[in-house]
Amino acid sequence: MKIMDVVCAKGMTGFYFDDQRAIKAGAAHDGFTYLGEPITPGFTAVRQAGEAVSVMLVLEDGQVAYGDCAAVQYSGAGGRDPLFLANDFIPLIEEYIKPRLVGRELTSFRALAEEIDNLSDPATGKRIHTALRYGVTQAILDAVAKAKKKLMCEVIAEEYNTQVSDQEIPIFTQSGDDRYDNADKMIIKQAQVLPHGLINNVKEKLGENGEKLLEYVQWLKNRVMKLRTRDDYNPVLHIDTYGTIGLAFNNDLEKIVAYFAKLEQAAAPLKLRIEGPIDIEDRDKQIDILADLTARLHAAGIGVEVVADEWCNTYEDIKLFADRRAGDMLQIKTPDLGGINNIIEAILYCKQKGIGAYQGGTCNETDRSAQVCVHIAMATQPAQMLAKPGMGVDEGYMIVYNEMQRILALRRARKQ
């Protein structure tokens, strides 16, 4: 089966691009948007509509395979590629990537994905934008699956020598700032991991001494116990703190360990994960301090798990964090890795090293990228995967949960 044509369509994502530098510099909320001027190059506003490019591969038999190019909410920050705007990048796909795909035989996802993932932009000499690599390799996976009449997860399992899961992968739901009402939605739907929480401000959300987060964890635990409809529903509490714990405690690890002990007590009997407790704004220093914090927590017998996120962006970053055990779990932020072949490799590497693999991503993705990511998760079996896109809970959870259930049901039916 050959690729006969490549067609692009401009799309919208499930959230927005936010200028993180401007927000950190004090851009104030104005309703759902922000006041002030953007700082990061490419932005025309502090918050602007998220954009995507749907890449469609027309096959010999008329089938159409597709994937969506999308980038994270905080594009252009933390060492990431610049803002991804559809009109800027569709010409690059049509002029540079399309000629490399038309006429190609769809025999191996892995080989063709690695080729596209390593392409350089002729104008800059650097690798093409992560969003391009992300979306085009999704389309390639779909195309190979259609050519072989298999599910996408089955193609991955075949080429990477893995086993497709016959059980559900835990889904992690994200609340955005509506961390109370959205937590109720998660509990009603019995999400296995919740609520993300968006604790990105010391004064407003964490508390100068961490007291506001402590109160929230206590509320969350009590809310689960009140609303759950069965005694064995005990979700993992996973809260992203965006480095605010380090800011509040001046990166004093002794004080942070003592604070984690209080958080663990507040969450009990539920398991607690804290994502991004510290952000040093340098990769090597970030690895050092998270490795130290993780070791101290283990030595003290404190069961709160540290989840690494910032500065753990690429496959190469993930290997460094895993090798140093800089966290109990690493977020594999899917659009940041470029080609989805890197996501597969990253999950398998974490599992090999005994580190929890969290197949994450961003609220600023699309329904299609989320669906493809479910197939990656089912083929590689990470510890959890993110419900995406958006921050409204219901939509992202529905997309991810339903795709997973379709895979499980089809594979059961085949066996029967």
N, C-alpha and C positions, 0 to 999 in steps of 0.2 A: 504494500500500500504506500502510495506516494502523496506528498503534499503538493497540491496543484495551485494554491493561491493563499495569500495572507491578506486579511482585511482587518482594518483597525476602526474602532468606534470610541469616541470620547465618552467617558462615563463619570458618574459621581460616586463618592465613597460614602460610608455609613457615618462619617463624622466630619471633622474639620482639621485644617492645618492651623497650628498655633505657633506664634513666634515666641519660643521659650525664653530667649534673651530679653525680649521686651517685657514679658510677664515677670521675670526675675528682677528686672530693673524698676518694677513698680506700676506697670500698666494696670489701671483700675477696671473692675467690672462695670459694665453698663448693660443691665439686663443679661442677655445671653452672650453678648460680645464684650469687647474691651475698648477702652478709650486709649488715645495716644497713638504715636507713630511707630511703625515697625522698625526693627533694628537689623534683623537677619536679612542678608541680600536675597532678593527675589520676592519677598513678601510685599504686598500692597496694603495690607491691614494686619493688625496683631492677630486677629482670627479671620480666616477666610475659608470658603467652601473647599472641601477636599475633592480632588480630581483623580480619575483613574483612566486607563486606556485598556479597552477590551481587545485582546489579540485573538483573531479567529483564523484557524487553519482549515482551509477547504480541502477535503481529501478526494482521492480518485473516485470513490463511489458516491460522492455527494454529501457525505457526513461532514459536520462542522465540529471541530474541537476548539475549545477556547479557554483562556486564562486571563486574569486581570492584573495589569501592572498597577501597583499601589505603593505608597510610602507612608511612613509613620506620621503620627500627629505632630511630633516635634521635629519635623524635617529641618536639616541644616544645623542641628545642634548636637553636641556630644560626639563630634567627629563623623557625623553622618553625611550622606550625599545631600546636595542642595534640593530646594523645593521642586517637586515634581508636578509640572503643569502639562496637561495633555497636548495642547497646541505646540508646545516646544519640542515634544519628543515623538509625536506621530511621524513627522518627516524623517527622523533618524531610523525608525522602524522600517518605513517604506523604502528608504534609499539604501540602507546598509544591512539590516537584518533580513528583510524579505528575500533578497537575492540568494542568501545563504540557506534558506529553508525551502524555497520552491524547487520541486523535483527530487527532494530527499526521500529516501526509503525509510519507513518507520519500523526499523528492526530493533533498535535499542534506545530506551529513554535515557539511560545513564550517559551513553557516549555523546548523544546529540545535546543533552542538557549541559554537560561539562564543556562542550565546544562553545555554546552560546554564552555560558557563564564566564568564560575567559576572554570574550571579545573586548577589544579596545575601541574607544570612540576615536574615529579618524581625526576629529578636530582637536582633541586634547591629548591623545595618547594614553589616557587613563582608561581603566575598565569602564564599560558602559554603566549607566546609572543602575543602582541596585533594584529599583522598581521595574526597569526593563527586564533585567535578568529574572526577577521574580515572576512576572506575568508570562513571559515567553516560555519559560520552562514549565509553568503550569499547563500551558496549551500543548506543549510537546508531550507531557505525561498523558493528557487526555487523548491526544492523537494516537499514541502508541497503544493505549488501552482500547480505543475503538478499532484500530487495525487488528489487534490480537483477540478482539471480542472478550476482553477481560475487564474487571473493575480496576480502577487506578491503583488501589491498594494492593491488588494481586500482582500488578506489573512491578511495583516497588519490591514486594516480598520476593518475587522471582529473581530480580536483578541484584538485590542486596543480601540474598540468603537469609531472610527473616521470616517470621510467621505472622500472618494476619490474625489479629486478636478475635477470639470468639466471645469476649466479654466487653462491657462498656468501659471506655476510658473516662476517668473522672473529668468533669467539665468545671472550669473555674469561671465564675461570672463576675463582671465588673460593674460597680454602682455609679461611677462618677461622683459628683458632689451630693447627689440625692441619696446619701448613704443610709438613711433610715427607711424611707418608703421602699427603696429598691431592695434593701435587705429582706423586707417582708415578701417581696415578689420571689426572691431566690429561695426563701424557706418554704413558701407555699409550693413551689415547683420542685423542691427537694434537690436543689443543686448541691453537688458533692463538695465543692470548694467555693468559699465566698468571703467577703464581698469586694475585695480590692480597696475600696474606701477613699482613695485619692487624698491621702494625708500629706499635702504638699506645702503647708504653711505652719510654721511653729506657733505663732501667736493665735491664729484662728482655729487650727485643727488639732495640733499636737498638744499644745500647752507648753508654757515656758519650762515646766518641770515634767512634762509628759503626762500631766494629769487629765487632759481632755481625751487623749487616746485611751488611757486607762479606763476612764468612764465609758467610753464607746465600746471597748472590748467587753466590759461587764454587761452593758446593755445588750450587746449582740448575743452573748452567751445566754442571757435570760430570755431574749426574744426567741431564740431557737427552741429553748425548752418550753416556752409558752405556746408557740404556734405549731410545733411538730405534731404530726398525726400518728406517729409510731415511735416507740421507744428506741429503736435501733437506728434512727436518723441522727447521726452525729457528724455534721459536716466539719471539714477542716476550715479554720479561720485563717485567711491569707490576706494580709494588709500591706499595701504599698505605702512606704513613708517618705520616698523621694529624698532621702538624705537628711530629713528633719531631725531625726534622733541624734545624729552626729552634731548638728547645729545646736540643738538644745543643751547637749552635754559636752560641748567643746571637744568632741571626739575622744573623750576620756573613757577608755574601754572598761575600766573598773566600774565607773558609774553606769555605763550602758549595760553591763552584765547584771548589775543589781536591779536596774530598771526592767530588764527582760524577765528576771525572776518574778517581779510584781505582775507583769503582763501574763506570764504563764499561769499564775495563781488566779488571775481574773478570768482567764479563758477556761480553766479546768471545769469539767473533764474533757473539753474539746481541745483538739490539737491546734497549735498556733504556728503560723509562718509569718515572718516579717521580711518583706522585700525592701531592698534599698535602704537599710538603716543609716548608712553613711555614704556620702559622695565626696571623694577627695578631689575630683576633677582632674585625675591623672590615672591612666590605666595601671601602671606598675604599682603606684602607691595604693590604688584601690584594691588590687590583689593582695598586697601585703596586709592591709588593715582588716580586710574581710577574712583572710586566712587566720589572722591573730584572734579576731572576735569569735570565729567559729570554734577554734581550738579552746579558747577560754570557756565558752558556753558548755562544750563537751566535758571539759575538766571539772566544771562546777556541777555537772549533772542536771543542767537546765535544758529542758526539752524543746524550747522554742527553736524552730529552724530558720536559718538565715538564707534568704533568696537573693542571689546576685542579679542585677539588671544593668545599671549604668556602667558604661565602659566594657560591657560584655556583649559586644555587638556582632562581630564576625565569627566565622568558624574558627579562625586563628585565635581570636580572643577567648572563645569558649574553651578551647584546648588548654590555654594558659591558666584560666580560672580553675578548670577541672584538675589539672596536674598539681596545682597548689592547694586544692581543697578550699578555695576561697568562697565558702558558702556550702550549705547542705544541698541546695538546689540552684540550678542556673536557669534563668529565663533565656530561651532560644527565641528571640524576637524576630519572627519569620521574615518580614520584609527587609530587615537589616542584613540578612545573610545573602541576599541576591538570589541566585538560582536555588530552586527548592531541593536540588541534589545536596546542597550544603546543609539544609535543615536535617535531611535524613542522616548525613554523616555526623552531624553534631549530636543528635539524639543517641545514636549508636555509640559515639565516643564517651558521652556522659555515663551511659549504662555500663560500658566496659570499665570505667574508672570508679564505679560505685557512687556516682553523684546523681542526685535527683534531676531528671530532665523535665523542665516545664516548657511545653511547646506553646509559646505565647503568640505575640503579634501586637496588633494595635487596633484601637477602636476605629481607626481611619482606613479600614480595608473595605472589601466588598463581599457580597454574598458568595460570589464565585471563588475568590481566594480562600474564604472560610471553608467552603465545601472541599476544595482540593486539600487543604490542611487537615481535614478530618481523615482523608485517605492516607496521608502521611502518618498521622497518629495511629491509625488502626494497623498499619504495616510495621511500625517501629515500637509501639507501646511505651510512650513516655509516661511519667508519673501523673501528668494532668495536661489538659489542653484548654486553651482560652475560648470562651464564648465570644464571638465577634461577628460583624462589626457593631459599632454604636455603643452607647452608654445607657440604653433604655432597658436592658436586661432581657426582656421578652423576645425581641427580634433576633438578637445574636444567639441566645440560648436555643431558640427554635431552629435556626439554620444549622447549627452544629449538631444538636441532639438528633434532629430528623435525618440528617445525612448519615450519622452513625447508625441509627436504627435501620435505615434502608440497607446499608452494607450487611449488618448482622442478619436481617431477614432474608436477603437474597442468598447469602452463603448457607444459611440453614436450609432454605428451600432446595438448593442444589444437592445438598447431602441427602435429603429425604427422597 
